[in-house]
Amino acid sequence: QEEGTEKNKGEEATTPPTRVLLIDTHGHPHLNRERQAEYISSSEKKVNNNNNNLIALSCAVSQSDWITTLNYASTSKHILPGLGVHPWYLDSLSPNYLQDLEMLLK
């Protein structure tokens, strides 16, 4: 009897996944400015060599790093920017932060 081909009484036969991808969706690689070029180059090579469709999310932590986050994400088709504000930095928001964010998102 082959595994996963017959159903046991009332149970569905399942085949375990052959590959599991773990994605960290809480990253701030754009903040490690000293190693950005090295990180981007290394990440691109790994994604291209493994023929994967992996996407990284680079999360802004404050209004002051929105542009940095967008610039970092623009270096690779595998990096998406996440613009927002960590609660620790709420007091640093400008009075026009919503308008600034809307302008960047257009």
C-alpha positions as CSV (number, residue, x, y, z in Angstrom):
1,Q,0.0,0.0,0.0
2,E,1.4,3.4,-1.0
3,E,1.4,6.1,1.5
4,G,-1.3,8.8,0.9
5,T,-3.1,6.8,-1.7
6,E,-5.9,5.0,0.3
7,K,-8.3,6.5,2.7
8,N,-8.7,5.0,6.1
9,K,-12.2,4.8,7.4
10,G,-13.6,8.3,7.3
11,E,-10.2,10.0,7.0
12,E,-8.8,11.8,4.0
13,A,-5.4,10.7,2.7
14,T,-2.9,13.5,2.9
15,T,0.5,13.9,1.4
16,P,2.9,15.9,3.5
17,P,4.3,19.1,1.8
18,T,7.6,18.6,0.1
19,R,8.7,22.1,0.9
20,V,7.9,24.7,3.6
21,L,8.9,28.3,3.3
22,L,9.2,30.4,6.4
23,I,8.9,34.2,5.8
24,D,9.9,36.8,8.3
25,T,7.4,39.6,7.9
26,H,8.8,41.8,10.6
27,G,12.1,43.0,9.2
28,H,13.9,46.3,9.1
29,P,16.9,45.5,6.9
30,H,16.9,49.1,5.5
31,L,18.0,50.3,8.9
32,N,21.3,48.4,8.7
33,R,22.8,51.0,6.4
34,E,26.4,49.8,6.7
35,R,25.6,46.4,5.2
36,Q,22.7,47.3,2.7
37,A,24.7,46.6,-0.5
38,E,26.0,43.3,0.9
39,Y,22.5,42.2,2.1
40,I,20.8,43.1,-1.2
41,S,23.5,41.4,-3.3
42,S,23.4,38.2,-1.2
43,S,19.6,38.1,-1.1
44,E,19.3,38.5,-4.8
45,K,21.8,35.7,-5.5
46,K,20.0,33.3,-3.1
47,V,16.6,34.0,-4.7
48,N,17.9,33.7,-8.2
49,N,20.0,30.6,-7.6
50,N,17.2,28.8,-5.9
51,N,14.7,29.8,-8.5
52,N,12.3,30.9,-5.8
53,N,9.6,33.5,-5.8
54,L,10.3,34.8,-2.3
55,I,9.3,38.3,-1.2
56,A,10.8,40.2,1.7
57,L,8.9,42.9,3.6
58,S,11.0,45.9,4.8
59,C,9.0,47.7,7.5
60,A,9.5,51.4,8.3
61,V,9.5,52.3,11.9
62,S,9.1,56.0,11.7
63,Q,8.1,58.8,9.3
64,S,11.7,59.7,9.0
65,D,12.6,56.4,7.4
66,W,9.7,56.1,4.9
67,I,11.9,57.4,2.0
68,T,14.8,55.1,3.1
69,T,12.4,52.1,3.1
70,L,11.1,53.0,-0.4
71,N,14.6,53.4,-1.7
72,Y,15.7,50.1,-0.2
73,A,12.7,48.3,-1.6
74,S,13.3,49.8,-5.1
75,T,16.7,47.9,-5.2
76,S,15.0,44.6,-5.8
77,K,11.8,43.1,-7.2
78,H,11.8,40.8,-4.2
79,I,11.5,43.5,-1.6
80,L,8.2,45.2,-0.7
81,P,8.1,48.4,1.4
82,G,5.8,48.6,4.5
83,L,5.2,52.2,5.5
84,G,4.0,52.9,9.0
85,V,5.0,54.1,12.4
86,H,6.1,52.0,15.4
87,P,4.3,53.1,18.6
88,W,7.6,54.1,20.1
89,Y,7.9,56.8,17.4
90,L,4.4,58.3,17.5
91,D,5.5,61.4,19.2
92,S,7.9,62.2,16.2
93,L,5.1,62.4,13.6
94,S,4.7,65.7,11.8
95,P,1.3,67.4,11.8
96,N,1.0,66.5,8.1
97,Y,2.0,62.9,8.3
98,L,-1.1,61.5,6.7
99,Q,-0.8,63.8,3.7
100,D,2.9,62.9,3.4
101,L,2.1,59.2,3.5
102,E,-0.7,59.6,0.9
103,M,1.7,61.4,-1.4
104,L,4.3,58.6,-1.1
105,L,1.7,55.9,-1.7
106,K,0.6,57.4,-5.0
